[in-house]
Amino acid sequence: MIQDRFDKDYNIVIAELTGQVTMDEILKWFDTITPERFPVSQLKMLSDASNVEYVFRKNELIASDKAMEVLTGRFKSVKIAVIHSKPKETAYSEMVRLKTRHKNYTQKTFFTLESALEWLLRG
């Protein structure tokens, strides 16, 4: 399951991914991330995926890059801090980061909420 909300204090989107999540769910969720819903030009997202199990194959990661291209077109910049605690999910997140080559996109993986939030709010 994917749930998100806008934190007005930090001016960031906070997303929580739990349980089993498919690539289809992620792609549908990306479609909902718009400037109308989250009124910022520079999207900053804290994605807590520490309790998620991705149920997709490596070859499905190509679809995430295409969706990220659409997402980055909606905002001046997109900066995502992802929190992971499991090796497989961390590896998938790193594969997405390495494959995504959009100029206005930055992603980094973290193991703690504190370090993720610190990086996200810097600069």
N, C-alpha and C positions, 0 to 999 in steps of 0.2 A: 504494500500500500504506500502511496505517496501523498503526503499532506504538506501544504505550505501556507505561509502567512507573511504579511509584510510587517516588519518591526520598524515603527516610526521613530523610535529613539535612536536606532543605529542607521536607519534608512537603508535597510537590507532585506532581502527575502530570506526567510529561514524555512528550509525544507527538511522533512523527516521521512526517510525511506525505511520501511520495516517489513519484515516477513519476506516472502518470495515476490520478486519484482521482475517482470518480463520486459524485453526491449519494446514491445508494443505499448506497454504502460508508460515507459519513459518517453517515447515519442509523442504519445497523446498528451502527456503532461507538458512537454516542451511547447506544444501548440497553445497552451493556456498562459504561457509566460509572455505577456504583452505589456507595452507601455500604458495601455488603458487600465490594465489590472494592477500593475505596479508602476506608479507614476514617477519614474526616474529616467534620466537619459543614460546614465552609467549604472548598469545593473550589477549589483554585488549580491552574491548568494552564498549562504552558509548551508551546505547540504550534509546533514547528518545521516550517513549511511552505515553507521557502525553496527546496526542490527538488521541489515538487509542480507538476503541471499539472492544474487542475480541468477535467473534461470534463462540464460541465453548462451549462444555459442559465439566464439570469437568472430566468425564471419558476419554476425549481425551487427558488429561494431561499425561497419561501413554506413549503415543507416543512421547511426548516431551522429556521424560527421556531417551528413547531409542536413539533418535536423539542426545541428549546431550552426550551420551556415545560415539557415533561415532565422534562427534565434539571434545571431550576432547582427543580422541585417536590421533588426528591430531597435537596437540600442547603439549608442555611440561607442560603448565598450561593455564587455561582459567579463566579470571576474568571479570565479567560483572556487570556494574553499570546500573540499570534500573530506569528511571524516570517515575513516575506515578502521576496522579492527580485525578483519579476516584477510588472509593472504590472497585468495582467489579474487575477491571483490576489489582489493587494493590493486592487483595486477590489471584487472579490467579497466579500472579508473585511470591507471597510468597509460594503458594502451590508447585510451580515448585522448588523453592529454597529448601524447606523442603524435597521434595521427591528425589532430586538429591544428590546422595551420592558418587560421584566420587572424589577421593583423590585430583586431580589436578584442581578442579572446585570450584570457589567462586562466589557468587552472592549476591548483596545487593540492596534493593529498596530505592529510594530517592524521595523527593518531589521537589528538586531544582537542576538545572544544576550545580551550583557552588559546592554544597556538593557532588554530584555524581562524578564530575571531581576531586575534592580534594581527595576523597577516592580512586579512580581508580589510580591516579598517585602516591599515597603514597606507598612506599615499593616495 
